[in-house]
């Protein structure tokens, strides 16, 4: 059984360490920034969303548990105006993958959202992340657009 629960303040530093490392690699890969610049940008994004750590009303960090084992994280932000939420980060630890936790976590998340009147989940998937794309499509997400970029060289 999968359980989603709010992240505790004692767990937040470990999340930040994971997120900065993971997201900075994605920024560097997708946008061609140096790893130092990508780390700076990842830190800025995290600080912008969580300026006071976990004490914010706009964004929520959840821990994904199987039994008493922490198997991943989910970061989202609800938009009450259009009854949607946006997933900023969904991560199952590498040693916990291929056990169905991703699908179970999305299902549990949908049930939580449904109980508070949220009708849509939105997210962005990096082009090269075929594993995530496959999971999201398997649980019913559809492609609704493309993000594109172009380097301007001098």
Phi, psi and omega in degrees: 000138179259138178234136173251128179221154178301142178290141176272159180297332178287338179271342186299316179301321178294322177297314181302316178300312178300310187298313182299315179297312184290311185290325179294323176296320178296316178299313180299315181293317186276332187240000174076014178284156171296159181295325178296316178293321179296320177296318178300315180293320178296317176299318179298317179297316180295315180294323178296321182276331182230063184298334179243037184067225183279356181274073178219154180260343187275329184237148180228133174253127180245147171262137178258122182237145169243111190065236177255007182268128174286121182244352180175187183225154174217123179245126179214169178217125182276138172248100183294336182297321179246015177054046181228168169225153178244126176273119177271328182207131176223117188220125171254129182304140182308321181285355179251359182287163179068025176242006180084005182297324180299310179297317180296321180294318178297318179298314179297321179297314178303317180297318177299314182295316180302321183293342178248014173086014177276133188249350184211142173247130177242153176196172176235138178239130177298142184307318184277355184271073183294328178300312180293316180303316179298314179301310183298320178293323179296331180262011170105004176287149174239154178286127183241004179172181179227139169265136179225157176212160178216132175283132175259112182261144181261000000 
